[in-house]
Amino acid sequence: MKPTITIEYCPKCGWLLRAAYMAQELLTTFSEEVNGVLLKPSETSGRYTISINDLEIFDRKLMGGFPEIKQLKQLIRDHVSPDKSLGHSDK
């Protein structure tokens, strides 16, 4: 079964658009490798995490900010399709 990516974001912080943009980028890049991307409003203020199934791969508070799309695609790729080339995002 293909993995599902979950982006949990703080709606009070106004991060829905950021989460939607990242979801769009991930679905474009990994359309054949993932089941989908779930946007999940968090009940915890300031939360912005990204997980693949139950494995958390990114936490804004631990990382000190938001990921660049290039970095995020590399993180996702390493878990869902390690042999996939990301073209210019690999450089």
PyMOL Python script that loads the backbone (N, CA, C, O; Angstrom):
from pymol import cmd

cmd.read_pdbstr("""\
ATOM      1  N   MET A   1       0.834  -1.184   0.000  1.00  0.00           N
ATOM      2  CA  MET A   1       0.000   0.000   0.000  1.00  0.00           C
ATOM      3  C   MET A   1       0.886   1.257   0.000  1.00  0.00           C
ATOM      4  O   MET A   1       1.899   1.322   0.697  1.00  0.00           O
ATOM      5  N   LYS A   2       0.484   2.229  -0.782  1.00  0.00           N
ATOM      6  CA  LYS A   2       1.256   3.464  -0.878  1.00  0.00           C
ATOM      7  C   LYS A   2       1.098   4.280   0.403  1.00  0.00           C
ATOM      8  O   LYS A   2       0.035   4.265   1.023  1.00  0.00           O
ATOM      9  N   PRO A   3       2.166   5.001   0.803  1.00  0.00           N
ATOM     10  CA  PRO A   3       2.100   5.810   2.025  1.00  0.00           C
ATOM     11  C   PRO A   3       1.271   7.078   1.844  1.00  0.00           C
ATOM     12  O   PRO A   3       1.106   7.586   0.734  1.00  0.00           O
ATOM     13  N   THR A   4       0.759   7.569   2.960  1.00  0.00           N
ATOM     14  CA  THR A   4       0.038   8.839   2.994  1.00  0.00           C
ATOM     15  C   THR A   4       0.891   9.856   3.740  1.00  0.00           C
ATOM     16  O   THR A   4       1.396   9.576   4.828  1.00  0.00           O
ATOM     17  N   ILE A   5       1.047  11.024   3.156  1.00  0.00           N
ATOM     18  CA  ILE A   5       1.786  12.115   3.787  1.00  0.00           C
ATOM     19  C   ILE A   5       0.773  12.988   4.516  1.00  0.00           C
ATOM     20  O   ILE A   5      -0.261  13.348   3.954  1.00  0.00           O
ATOM     21  N   THR A   6       1.071  13.327   5.769  1.00  0.00           N
ATOM     22  CA  THR A   6       0.201  14.208   6.540  1.00  0.00           C
ATOM     23  C   THR A   6       0.956  15.482   6.884  1.00  0.00           C
ATOM     24  O   THR A   6       2.058  15.443   7.431  1.00  0.00           O
ATOM     25  N   ILE A   7       0.345  16.602   6.557  1.00  0.00           N
ATOM     26  CA  ILE A   7       0.885  17.903   6.962  1.00  0.00           C
ATOM     27  C   ILE A   7      -0.065  18.445   8.016  1.00  0.00           C
ATOM     28  O   ILE A   7      -1.206  18.801   7.720  1.00  0.00           O
ATOM     29  N   GLU A   8       0.418  18.503   9.248  1.00  0.00           N
ATOM     30  CA  GLU A   8      -0.377  19.044  10.350  1.00  0.00           C
ATOM     31  C   GLU A   8       0.071  20.478  10.581  1.00  0.00           C
ATOM     32  O   GLU A   8       1.250  20.741  10.816  1.00  0.00           O
ATOM     33  N   TYR A   9      -0.875  21.397  10.513  1.00  0.00           N
ATOM     34  CA  TYR A   9      -0.547  22.819  10.561  1.00  0.00           C
ATOM     35  C   TYR A   9      -1.438  23.531  11.573  1.00  0.00           C
ATOM     36  O   TYR A   9      -2.529  23.061  11.898  1.00  0.00           O
ATOM     37  N   CYS A  10      -0.961  24.662  12.062  1.00  0.00           N
ATOM     38  CA  CYS A  10      -1.728  25.482  13.000  1.00  0.00           C
ATOM     39  C   CYS A  10      -2.622  26.441  12.207  1.00  0.00           C
ATOM     40  O   CYS A  10      -2.113  27.348  11.549  1.00  0.00           O
ATOM     41  N   PRO A  11      -3.946  26.254  12.262  1.00  0.00           N
ATOM     42  CA  PRO A  11      -4.829  27.163  11.532  1.00  0.00           C
ATOM     43  C   PRO A  11      -4.849  28.577  12.121  1.00  0.00           C
ATOM     44  O   PRO A  11      -5.074  29.551  11.401  1.00  0.00           O
ATOM     45  N   LYS A  12      -4.616  28.684  13.420  1.00  0.00           N
ATOM     46  CA  LYS A  12      -4.608  30.007  14.068  1.00  0.00           C
ATOM     47  C   LYS A  12      -3.418  30.849  13.612  1.00  0.00           C
ATOM     48  O   LYS A  12      -3.464  32.079  13.645  1.00  0.00           O
ATOM     49  N   CYS A  13      -2.355  30.171  13.186  1.00  0.00           N
ATOM     50  CA  CYS A  13      -1.162  30.871  12.708  1.00  0.00           C
ATOM     51  C   CYS A  13      -1.277  31.255  11.231  1.00  0.00           C
ATOM     52  O   CYS A  13      -0.420  31.960  10.700  1.00  0.00           O
ATOM     53  N   GLY A  14      -2.332  30.791  10.579  1.00  0.00           N
ATOM     54  CA  GLY A  14      -2.527  31.118   9.166  1.00  0.00           C
ATOM     55  C   GLY A  14      -1.661  30.296   8.229  1.00  0.00           C
ATOM     56  O   GLY A  14      -1.270  30.787   7.171  1.00  0.00           O
ATOM     57  N   TRP A  15      -1.354  29.068   8.588  1.00  0.00           N
ATOM     58  CA  TRP A  15      -0.439  28.251   7.795  1.00  0.00           C
ATOM     59  C   TRP A  15      -1.123  27.303   6.828  1.00  0.00           C
ATOM     60  O   TRP A  15      -0.463  26.435   6.256  1.00  0.00           O
ATOM     61  N   LEU A  16      -2.434  27.442   6.627  1.00  0.00           N
ATOM     62  CA  LEU A  16      -3.137  26.583   5.680  1.00  0.00           C
ATOM     63  C   LEU A  16      -2.602  26.756   4.258  1.00  0.00           C
ATOM     64  O   LEU A  16      -2.382  25.763   3.564  1.00  0.00           O
ATOM     65  N   LEU A  17      -2.390  27.983   3.816  1.00  0.00           N
ATOM     66  CA  LEU A  17      -1.902  28.201   2.449  1.00  0.00           C
ATOM     67  C   LEU A  17      -0.515  27.599   2.241  1.00  0.00           C
ATOM     68  O   LEU A  17      -0.226  27.040   1.183  1.00  0.00           O
ATOM     69  N   ARG A  18       0.334  27.715   3.249  1.00  0.00           N
ATOM     70  CA  ARG A  18       1.678  27.112   3.173  1.00  0.00           C
ATOM     71  C   ARG A  18       1.550  25.593   3.052  1.00  0.00           C
ATOM     72  O   ARG A  18       2.220  24.970   2.228  1.00  0.00           O
ATOM     73  N   ALA A  19       0.688  25.005   3.877  1.00  0.00           N
ATOM     74  CA  ALA A  19       0.487  23.558   3.858  1.00  0.00           C
ATOM     75  C   ALA A  19      -0.091  23.109   2.516  1.00  0.00           C
ATOM     76  O   ALA A  19       0.320  22.082   1.976  1.00  0.00           O
ATOM     77  N   ALA A  20      -1.038  23.870   1.981  1.00  0.00           N
ATOM     78  CA  ALA A  20      -1.652  23.531   0.695  1.00  0.00           C
ATOM     79  C   ALA A  20      -0.626  23.617  -0.438  1.00  0.00           C
ATOM     80  O   ALA A  20      -0.614  22.773  -1.335  1.00  0.00           O
ATOM     81  N   TYR A  21       0.227  24.629  -0.393  1.00  0.00           N
ATOM     82  CA  TYR A  21       1.281  24.763  -1.401  1.00  0.00           C
ATOM     83  C   TYR A  21       2.232  23.566  -1.338  1.00  0.00           C
ATOM     84  O   TYR A  21       2.582  22.992  -2.369  1.00  0.00           O
ATOM     85  N   MET A  22       2.641  23.199  -0.139  1.00  0.00           N
ATOM     86  CA  MET A  22       3.546  22.057   0.001  1.00  0.00           C
ATOM     87  C   MET A  22       2.868  20.769  -0.456  1.00  0.00           C
ATOM     88  O   MET A  22       3.500  19.926  -1.093  1.00  0.00           O
ATOM     89  N   ALA A  23       1.592  20.616  -0.136  1.00  0.00           N
ATOM     90  CA  ALA A  23       0.846  19.433  -0.578  1.00  0.00           C
ATOM     91  C   ALA A  23       0.812  19.366  -2.108  1.00  0.00           C
ATOM     92  O   ALA A  23       1.010  18.299  -2.691  1.00  0.00           O
ATOM     93  N   GLN A  24       0.563  20.491  -2.745  1.00  0.00           N
ATOM     94  CA  GLN A  24       0.526  20.541  -4.208  1.00  0.00           C
ATOM     95  C   GLN A  24       1.872  20.128  -4.800  1.00  0.00           C
ATOM     96  O   GLN A  24       1.923  19.336  -5.741  1.00  0.00           O
ATOM     97  N   GLU A  25       2.943  20.657  -4.256  1.00  0.00           N
ATOM     98  CA  GLU A  25       4.281  20.313  -4.739  1.00  0.00           C
ATOM     99  C   GLU A  25       4.565  18.815  -4.569  1.00  0.00           C
ATOM    100  O   GLU A  25       5.117  18.178  -5.466  1.00  0.00           O
ATOM    101  N   LEU A  26       4.185  18.264  -3.419  1.00  0.00           N
ATOM    102  CA  LEU A  26       4.441  16.847  -3.151  1.00  0.00           C
ATOM    103  C   LEU A  26       3.589  15.952  -4.048  1.00  0.00           C
ATOM    104  O   LEU A  26       4.072  14.936  -4.546  1.00  0.00           O
ATOM    105  N   LEU A  27       2.338  16.319  -4.256  1.00  0.00           N
ATOM    106  CA  LEU A  27       1.477  15.520  -5.131  1.00  0.00           C
ATOM    107  C   LEU A  27       1.950  15.577  -6.583  1.00  0.00           C
ATOM    108  O   LEU A  27       1.832  14.592  -7.311  1.00  0.00           O
ATOM    109  N   THR A  28       2.478  16.708  -7.000  1.00  0.00           N
ATOM    110  CA  THR A  28       3.005  16.829  -8.354  1.00  0.00           C
ATOM    111  C   THR A  28       4.237  15.949  -8.534  1.00  0.00           C
ATOM    112  O   THR A  28       4.382  15.273  -9.553  1.00  0.00           O
ATOM    113  N   THR A  29       5.111  15.961  -7.550  1.00  0.00           N
ATOM    114  CA  THR A  29       6.367  15.213  -7.641  1.00  0.00           C
ATOM    115  C   THR A  29       6.192  13.726  -7.389  1.00  0.00           C
ATOM    116  O   THR A  29       6.848  12.910  -8.036  1.00  0.00           O
ATOM    117  N   PHE A  30       5.315  13.360  -6.458  1.00  0.00           N
ATOM    118  CA  PHE A  30       5.193  11.962  -6.032  1.00  0.00           C
ATOM    119  C   PHE A  30       3.813  11.369  -6.336  1.00  0.00           C
ATOM    120  O   PHE A  30       3.304  10.557  -5.564  1.00  0.00           O
ATOM    121  N   SER A  31       3.216  11.770  -7.447  1.00  0.00           N
ATOM    122  CA  SER A  31       1.855  11.330  -7.770  1.00  0.00           C
ATOM    123  C   SER A  31       1.724   9.808  -7.873  1.00  0.00           C
ATOM    124  O   SER A  31       0.668   9.259  -7.559  1.00  0.00           O
ATOM    125  N   GLU A  32       2.764   9.135  -8.302  1.00  0.00           N
ATOM    126  CA  GLU A  32       2.707   7.677  -8.457  1.00  0.00           C
ATOM    127  C   GLU A  32       3.207   6.931  -7.219  1.00  0.00           C
ATOM    128  O   GLU A  32       2.975   5.729  -7.086  1.00  0.00           O
ATOM    129  N   GLU A  33       3.886   7.629  -6.319  1.00  0.00           N
ATOM    130  CA  GLU A  33       4.502   6.961  -5.175  1.00  0.00           C
ATOM    131  C   GLU A  33       3.688   7.048  -3.880  1.00  0.00           C
ATOM    132  O   GLU A  33       3.919   6.267  -2.958  1.00  0.00           O
ATOM    133  N   VAL A  34       2.745   7.984  -3.801  1.00  0.00           N
ATOM    134  CA  VAL A  34       2.000   8.163  -2.552  1.00  0.00           C
ATOM    135  C   VAL A  34       0.494   7.991  -2.774  1.00  0.00           C
ATOM    136  O   VAL A  34      -0.016   8.176  -3.878  1.00  0.00           O
ATOM    137  N   ASN A  35      -0.185   7.638  -1.708  1.00  0.00           N
ATOM    138  CA  ASN A  35      -1.635   7.489  -1.705  1.00  0.00           C
ATOM    139  C   ASN A  35      -2.312   8.858  -1.741  1.00  0.00           C
ATOM    140  O   ASN A  35      -3.386   9.015  -2.323  1.00  0.00           O
ATOM    141  N   GLY A  36      -1.676   9.841  -1.118  1.00  0.00           N
ATOM    142  CA  GLY A  36      -2.218  11.186  -1.079  1.00  0.00           C
ATOM    143  C   GLY A  36      -1.550  12.011  -0.004  1.00  0.00           C
ATOM    144  O   GLY A  36      -0.667  11.537   0.711  1.00  0.00           O
ATOM    145  N   VAL A  37      -1.987  13.258   0.098  1.00  0.00           N
ATOM    146  CA  VAL A  37      -1.492  14.166   1.133  1.00  0.00           C
ATOM    147  C   VAL A  37      -2.698  14.648   1.929  1.00  0.00           C
ATOM    148  O   VAL A  37      -3.671  15.152   1.367  1.00  0.00           O
ATOM    149  N   LEU A  38      -2.620  14.486   3.234  1.00  0.00           N
ATOM    150  CA  LEU A  38      -3.690  14.899   4.134  1.00  0.00           C
ATOM    151  C   LEU A  38      -3.298  16.203   4.811  1.00  0.00           C
ATOM    152  O   LEU A  38      -2.228  16.293   5.413  1.00  0.00           O
ATOM    153  N   LEU A  39      -4.148  17.206   4.718  1.00  0.00           N
ATOM    154  CA  LEU A  39      -3.940  18.461   5.441  1.00  0.00           C
ATOM    155  C   LEU A  39      -4.759  18.370   6.716  1.00  0.00           C
ATOM    156  O   LEU A  39      -5.981  18.228   6.674  1.00  0.00           O
ATOM    157  N   LYS A  40      -4.076  18.452   7.851  1.00  0.00           N
ATOM    158  CA  LYS A  40      -4.724  18.239   9.138  1.00  0.00           C
ATOM    159  C   LYS A  40      -4.553  19.466  10.035  1.00  0.00           C
ATOM    160  O   LYS A  40      -3.438  19.766  10.460  1.00  0.00           O
ATOM    161  N   PRO A  41      -5.648  20.180  10.328  1.00  0.00           N
ATOM    162  CA  PRO A  41      -5.547  21.310  11.259  1.00  0.00           C
ATOM    163  C   PRO A  41      -5.153  20.793  12.643  1.00  0.00           C
ATOM    164  O   PRO A  41      -5.727  19.824  13.141  1.00  0.00           O
ATOM    165  N   SER A  42      -4.181  21.441  13.249  1.00  0.00           N
ATOM    166  CA  SER A  42      -3.698  21.029  14.567  1.00  0.00           C
ATOM    167  C   SER A  42      -4.478  21.719  15.671  1.00  0.00           C
ATOM    168  O   SER A  42      -4.910  22.863  15.536  1.00  0.00           O
ATOM    169  N   GLU A  43      -4.643  20.999  16.757  1.00  0.00           N
ATOM    170  CA  GLU A  43      -5.256  21.589  17.948  1.00  0.00           C
ATOM    171  C   GLU A  43      -4.196  22.236  18.827  1.00  0.00           C
ATOM    172  O   GLU A  43      -4.518  22.932  19.791  1.00  0.00           O
ATOM    173  N   THR A  44      -2.917  22.002  18.487  1.00  0.00           N
ATOM    174  CA  THR A  44      -1.800  22.565  19.236  1.00  0.00           C
ATOM    175  C   THR A  44      -1.301  23.818  18.523  1.00  0.00           C
ATOM    176  O   THR A  44      -0.934  23.762  17.349  1.00  0.00           O
ATOM    177  N   SER A  45      -1.288  24.926  19.218  1.00  0.00           N
ATOM    178  CA  SER A  45      -0.879  26.194  18.646  1.00  0.00           C
ATOM    179  C   SER A  45       0.591  26.153  18.204  1.00  0.00           C
ATOM    180  O   SER A  45       1.449  25.655  18.933  1.00  0.00           O
ATOM    181  N   GLY A  46       0.869  26.675  17.016  1.00  0.00           N
ATOM    182  CA  GLY A  46       2.240  26.758  16.511  1.00  0.00           C
ATOM    183  C   GLY A  46       2.768  25.482  15.895  1.00  0.00           C
ATOM    184  O   GLY A  46       3.936  25.427  15.510  1.00  0.00           O
ATOM    185  N   ARG A  47       1.957  24.472  15.793  1.00  0.00           N
ATOM    186  CA  ARG A  47       2.429  23.176  15.291  1.00  0.00           C
ATOM    187  C   ARG A  47       2.441  23.147  13.758  1.00  0.00           C
ATOM    188  O   ARG A  47       1.500  23.593  13.101  1.00  0.00           O
ATOM    189  N   TYR A  48       3.535  22.610  13.214  1.00  0.00           N
ATOM    190  CA  TYR A  48       3.652  22.366  11.785  1.00  0.00           C
ATOM    191  C   TYR A  48       4.570  21.166  11.627  1.00  0.00           C
ATOM    192  O   TYR A  48       5.791  21.287  11.720  1.00  0.00           O
ATOM    193  N   THR A  49       3.971  20.010  11.388  1.00  0.00           N
ATOM    194  CA  THR A  49       4.743  18.782  11.237  1.00  0.00           C
ATOM    195  C   THR A  49       4.350  18.082   9.947  1.00  0.00           C
ATOM    196  O   THR A  49       3.256  18.269   9.415  1.00  0.00           O
ATOM    197  N   ILE A  50       5.276  17.274   9.468  1.00  0.00           N
ATOM    198  CA  ILE A  50       5.026  16.477   8.267  1.00  0.00           C
ATOM    199  C   ILE A  50       5.412  15.053   8.592  1.00  0.00           C
ATOM    200  O   ILE A  50       6.495  14.790   9.114  1.00  0.00           O
ATOM    201  N   SER A  51       4.507  14.130   8.276  1.00  0.00           N
ATOM    202  CA  SER A  51       4.779  12.721   8.543  1.00  0.00           C
ATOM    203  C   SER A  51       4.380  11.870   7.344  1.00  0.00           C
ATOM    204  O   SER A  51       3.552  12.255   6.518  1.00  0.00           O
ATOM    205  N   ILE A  52       4.999  10.709   7.286  1.00  0.00           N
ATOM    206  CA  ILE A  52       4.665   9.705   6.286  1.00  0.00           C
ATOM    207  C   ILE A  52       4.117   8.530   7.073  1.00  0.00           C
ATOM    208  O   ILE A  52       4.835   7.902   7.851  1.00  0.00           O
ATOM    209  N   ASN A  53       2.839   8.235   6.866  1.00  0.00           N
ATOM    210  CA  ASN A  53       2.116   7.292   7.709  1.00  0.00           C
ATOM    211  C   ASN A  53       2.290   7.743   9.157  1.00  0.00           C
ATOM    212  O   ASN A  53       1.835   8.835   9.499  1.00  0.00           O
ATOM    213  N   ASP A  54       2.916   6.968  10.008  1.00  0.00           N
ATOM    214  CA  ASP A  54       3.073   7.374  11.408  1.00  0.00           C
ATOM    215  C   ASP A  54       4.473   7.885  11.737  1.00  0.00           C
ATOM    216  O   ASP A  54       4.773   8.159  12.899  1.00  0.00           O
ATOM    217  N   LEU A  55       5.327   8.015  10.733  1.00  0.00           N
ATOM    218  CA  LEU A  55       6.712   8.444  10.943  1.00  0.00           C
ATOM    219  C   LEU A  55       6.842   9.951  10.714  1.00  0.00           C
ATOM    220  O   LEU A  55       6.713  10.429   9.587  1.00  0.00           O
ATOM    221  N   GLU A  56       7.096  10.686  11.785  1.00  0.00           N
ATOM    222  CA  GLU A  56       7.276  12.134  11.658  1.00  0.00           C
ATOM    223  C   GLU A  56       8.656  12.408  11.067  1.00  0.00           C
ATOM    224  O   GLU A  56       9.675  11.958  11.592  1.00  0.00           O
ATOM    225  N   ILE A  57       8.668  13.157   9.958  1.00  0.00           N
ATOM    226  CA  ILE A  57       9.950  13.450   9.306  1.00  0.00           C
ATOM    227  C   ILE A  57      10.336  14.917   9.404  1.00  0.00           C
ATOM    228  O   ILE A  57      11.474  15.282   9.106  1.00  0.00           O
ATOM    229  N   PHE A  58       9.393  15.764   9.823  1.00  0.00           N
ATOM    230  CA  PHE A  58       9.711  17.181   9.960  1.00  0.00           C
ATOM    231  C   PHE A  58       8.855  17.804  11.052  1.00  0.00           C
ATOM    232  O   PHE A  58       7.648  17.570  11.128  1.00  0.00           O
ATOM    233  N   ASP A  59       9.507  18.609  11.906  1.00  0.00           N
ATOM    234  CA  ASP A  59       8.815  19.365  12.950  1.00  0.00           C
ATOM    235  C   ASP A  59       9.393  20.779  12.949  1.00  0.00           C
ATOM    236  O   ASP A  59      10.586  20.970  13.185  1.00  0.00           O
ATOM    237  N   ARG A  60       8.545  21.760  12.683  1.00  0.00           N
ATOM    238  CA  ARG A  60       8.988  23.152  12.586  1.00  0.00           C
ATOM    239  C   ARG A  60       9.716  23.611  13.841  1.00  0.00           C
ATOM    240  O   ARG A  60      10.724  24.310  13.747  1.00  0.00           O
ATOM    241  N   LYS A  61       9.223  23.231  15.012  1.00  0.00           N
ATOM    242  CA  LYS A  61       9.845  23.680  16.263  1.00  0.00           C
ATOM    243  C   LYS A  61      11.231  23.067  16.444  1.00  0.00           C
ATOM    244  O   LYS A  61      12.157  23.750  16.882  1.00  0.00           O
ATOM    245  N   LEU A  62      11.379  21.792  16.113  1.00  0.00           N
ATOM    246  CA  LEU A  62      12.685  21.144  16.249  1.00  0.00           C
ATOM    247  C   LEU A  62      13.688  21.649  15.210  1.00  0.00           C
ATOM    248  O   LEU A  62      14.882  21.764  15.488  1.00  0.00           O
ATOM    249  N   MET A  63      13.183  21.949  14.005  1.00  0.00           N
ATOM    250  CA  MET A  63      14.075  22.366  12.924  1.00  0.00           C
ATOM    251  C   MET A  63      14.320  23.877  12.892  1.00  0.00           C
ATOM    252  O   MET A  63      15.172  24.358  12.145  1.00  0.00           O
ATOM    253  N   GLY A  64      13.576  24.610  13.700  1.00  0.00           N
ATOM    254  CA  GLY A  64      13.792  26.053  13.765  1.00  0.00           C
ATOM    255  C   GLY A  64      13.233  26.828  12.582  1.00  0.00           C
ATOM    256  O   GLY A  64      13.744  27.899  12.254  1.00  0.00           O
ATOM    257  N   GLY A  65      12.209  26.315  11.944  1.00  0.00           N
ATOM    258  CA  GLY A  65      11.596  27.017  10.820  1.00  0.00           C
ATOM    259  C   GLY A  65      10.948  26.037   9.869  1.00  0.00           C
ATOM    260  O   GLY A  65      10.819  24.850  10.166  1.00  0.00           O
ATOM    261  N   PHE A  66      10.543  26.549   8.724  1.00  0.00           N
ATOM    262  CA  PHE A  66       9.870  25.733   7.722  1.00  0.00           C
ATOM    263  C   PHE A  66      10.887  25.163   6.739  1.00  0.00           C
ATOM    264  O   PHE A  66      11.942  25.758   6.519  1.00  0.00           O
ATOM    265  N   PRO A  67      10.571  24.007   6.146  1.00  0.00           N
ATOM    266  CA  PRO A  67      11.505  23.438   5.162  1.00  0.00           C
ATOM    267  C   PRO A  67      11.391  24.158   3.823  1.00  0.00           C
ATOM    268  O   PRO A  67      10.326  24.650   3.450  1.00  0.00           O
ATOM    269  N   GLU A  68      12.492  24.207   3.123  1.00  0.00           N
ATOM    270  CA  GLU A  68      12.455  24.634   1.728  1.00  0.00           C
ATOM    271  C   GLU A  68      11.837  23.477   0.947  1.00  0.00           C
ATOM    272  O   GLU A  68      11.979  22.321   1.344  1.00  0.00           O
ATOM    273  N   ILE A  69      11.167  23.769  -0.139  1.00  0.00           N
ATOM    274  CA  ILE A  69      10.525  22.715  -0.929  1.00  0.00           C
ATOM    275  C   ILE A  69      11.554  21.679  -1.388  1.00  0.00           C
ATOM    276  O   ILE A  69      11.281  20.479  -1.357  1.00  0.00           O
ATOM    277  N   LYS A  70      12.716  22.132  -1.807  1.00  0.00           N
ATOM    278  CA  LYS A  70      13.770  21.215  -2.240  1.00  0.00           C
ATOM    279  C   LYS A  70      14.122  20.231  -1.121  1.00  0.00           C
ATOM    280  O   LYS A  70      14.210  19.026  -1.356  1.00  0.00           O
ATOM    281  N   GLN A  71      14.321  20.743   0.087  1.00  0.00           N
ATOM    282  CA  GLN A  71      14.658  19.913   1.242  1.00  0.00           C
ATOM    283  C   GLN A  71      13.514  18.940   1.554  1.00  0.00           C
ATOM    284  O   GLN A  71      13.753  17.766   1.836  1.00  0.00           O
ATOM    285  N   LEU A  72      12.296  19.426   1.503  1.00  0.00           N
ATOM    286  CA  LEU A  72      11.141  18.586   1.804  1.00  0.00           C
ATOM    287  C   LEU A  72      11.008  17.454   0.791  1.00  0.00           C
ATOM    288  O   LEU A  72      10.762  16.309   1.171  1.00  0.00           O
ATOM    289  N   LYS A  73      11.166  17.761  -0.480  1.00  0.00           N
ATOM    290  CA  LYS A  73      11.078  16.725  -1.509  1.00  0.00           C
ATOM    291  C   LYS A  73      12.154  15.667  -1.315  1.00  0.00           C
ATOM    292  O   LYS A  73      11.900  14.481  -1.522  1.00  0.00           O
ATOM    293  N   GLN A  74      13.340  16.080  -0.924  1.00  0.00           N
ATOM    294  CA  GLN A  74      14.416  15.116  -0.673  1.00  0.00           C
ATOM    295  C   GLN A  74      14.076  14.223   0.517  1.00  0.00           C
ATOM    296  O   GLN A  74      14.303  13.014   0.467  1.00  0.00           O
ATOM    297  N   LEU A  75      13.534  14.807   1.588  1.00  0.00           N
ATOM    298  CA  LEU A  75      13.124  14.017   2.760  1.00  0.00           C
ATOM    299  C   LEU A  75      12.056  12.989   2.390  1.00  0.00           C
ATOM    300  O   LEU A  75      12.151  11.822   2.771  1.00  0.00           O
ATOM    301  N   ILE A  76      11.051  13.427   1.653  1.00  0.00           N
ATOM    302  CA  ILE A  76       9.973  12.526   1.240  1.00  0.00           C
ATOM    303  C   ILE A  76      10.527  11.438   0.324  1.00  0.00           C
ATOM    304  O   ILE A  76      10.250  10.254   0.520  1.00  0.00           O
ATOM    305  N   ARG A  77      11.301  11.838  -0.665  1.00  0.00           N
ATOM    306  CA  ARG A  77      11.891  10.879  -1.608  1.00  0.00           C
ATOM    307  C   ARG A  77      12.679   9.795  -0.889  1.00  0.00           C
ATOM    308  O   ARG A  77      12.559   8.615  -1.221  1.00  0.00           O
ATOM    309  N   ASP A  78      13.487  10.188   0.097  1.00  0.00           N
ATOM    310  CA  ASP A  78      14.324   9.224   0.814  1.00  0.00           C
ATOM    311  C   ASP A  78      13.500   8.145   1.505  1.00  0.00           C
ATOM    312  O   ASP A  78      14.002   7.052   1.769  1.00  0.00           O
ATOM    313  N   HIS A  79      12.238   8.448   1.799  1.00  0.00           N
ATOM    314  CA  HIS A  79      11.374   7.478   2.478  1.00  0.00           C
ATOM    315  C   HIS A  79      10.452   6.709   1.532  1.00  0.00           C
ATOM    316  O   HIS A  79      10.199   5.524   1.746  1.00  0.00           O
ATOM    317  N   VAL A  80       9.954   7.367   0.498  1.00  0.00           N
ATOM    318  CA  VAL A  80       8.956   6.705  -0.344  1.00  0.00           C
ATOM    319  C   VAL A  80       9.514   6.122  -1.642  1.00  0.00           C
ATOM    320  O   VAL A  80       8.943   5.179  -2.189  1.00  0.00           O
ATOM    321  N   SER A  81      10.614   6.667  -2.138  1.00  0.00           N
ATOM    322  CA  SER A  81      11.186   6.194  -3.402  1.00  0.00           C
ATOM    323  C   SER A  81      12.655   6.611  -3.503  1.00  0.00           C
ATOM    324  O   SER A  81      12.995   7.510  -4.272  1.00  0.00           O
ATOM    325  N   PRO A  82      13.533   5.951  -2.719  1.00  0.00           N
ATOM    326  CA  PRO A  82      14.943   6.370  -2.624  1.00  0.00           C
ATOM    327  C   PRO A  82      15.689   6.476  -3.959  1.00  0.00           C
ATOM    328  O   PRO A  82      16.648   7.240  -4.071  1.00  0.00           O
ATOM    329  N   ASP A  83      15.260   5.723  -4.962  1.00  0.00           N
ATOM    330  CA  ASP A  83      15.957   5.733  -6.251  1.00  0.00           C
ATOM    331  C   ASP A  83      15.431   6.796  -7.210  1.00  0.00           C
ATOM    332  O   ASP A  83      15.978   6.969  -8.299  1.00  0.00           O
ATOM    333  N   LYS A  84      14.381   7.506  -6.819  1.00  0.00           N
ATOM    334  CA  LYS A  84      13.762   8.502  -7.704  1.00  0.00           C
ATOM    335  C   LYS A  84      14.661   9.733  -7.855  1.00  0.00           C
ATOM    336  O   LYS A  84      15.163  10.282  -6.874  1.00  0.00           O
ATOM    337  N   SER A  85      14.847  10.146  -9.100  1.00  0.00           N
ATOM    338  CA  SER A  85      15.585  11.379  -9.360  1.00  0.00           C
ATOM    339  C   SER A  85      14.634  12.560  -9.217  1.00  0.00           C
ATOM    340  O   SER A  85      13.500  12.521  -9.694  1.00  0.00           O
ATOM    341  N   LEU A  86      15.108  13.601  -8.561  1.00  0.00           N
ATOM    342  CA  LEU A  86      14.317  14.822  -8.399  1.00  0.00           C
ATOM    343  C   LEU A  86      14.779  15.913  -9.348  1.00  0.00           C
ATOM    344  O   LEU A  86      14.385  17.072  -9.211  1.00  0.00           O
ATOM    345  N   GLY A  87      15.603  15.548 -10.298  1.00  0.00           N
ATOM    346  CA  GLY A  87      16.077  16.525 -11.278  1.00  0.00           C
ATOM    347  C   GLY A  87      16.815  17.666 -10.619  1.00  0.00           C
ATOM    348  O   GLY A  87      17.771  17.430  -9.880  1.00  0.00           O
ATOM    349  N   HIS A  88      16.401  18.900 -10.863  1.00  0.00           N
ATOM    350  CA  HIS A  88      17.095  20.079 -10.330  1.00  0.00           C
ATOM    351  C   HIS A  88      17.017  20.151  -8.811  1.00  0.00           C
ATOM    352  O   HIS A  88      17.843  20.822  -8.194  1.00  0.00           O
ATOM    353  N   SER A  89      16.058  19.486  -8.196  1.00  0.00           N
ATOM    354  CA  SER A  89      15.956  19.506  -6.725  1.00  0.00           C
ATOM    355  C   SER A  89      17.020  18.654  -6.049  1.00  0.00           C
ATOM    356  O   SER A  89      17.205  18.739  -4.835  1.00  0.00           O
ATOM    357  N   ASP A  90      17.724  17.829  -6.831  1.00  0.00           N
ATOM    358  CA  ASP A  90      18.799  17.013  -6.273  1.00  0.00           C
ATOM    359  C   ASP A  90      20.122  17.763  -6.195  1.00  0.00           C
ATOM    360  O   ASP A  90      21.056  17.315  -5.531  1.00  0.00           O
ATOM    361  N   LYS A  91      20.201  18.903  -6.871  1.00  0.00           N
ATOM    362  CA  LYS A  91      21.479  19.626  -6.933  1.00  0.00           C
ATOM    363  C   LYS A  91      21.635  20.558  -5.779  1.00  0.00           C
ATOM    364  O   LYS A  91      22.651  21.245  -5.673  1.00  0.00           O
TER     365      LYS A  91
END
""", "prot")
cmd.dss("prot")
cmd.show_as("cartoon", "prot")
cmd.util.cbc("prot")
cmd.orient("prot")
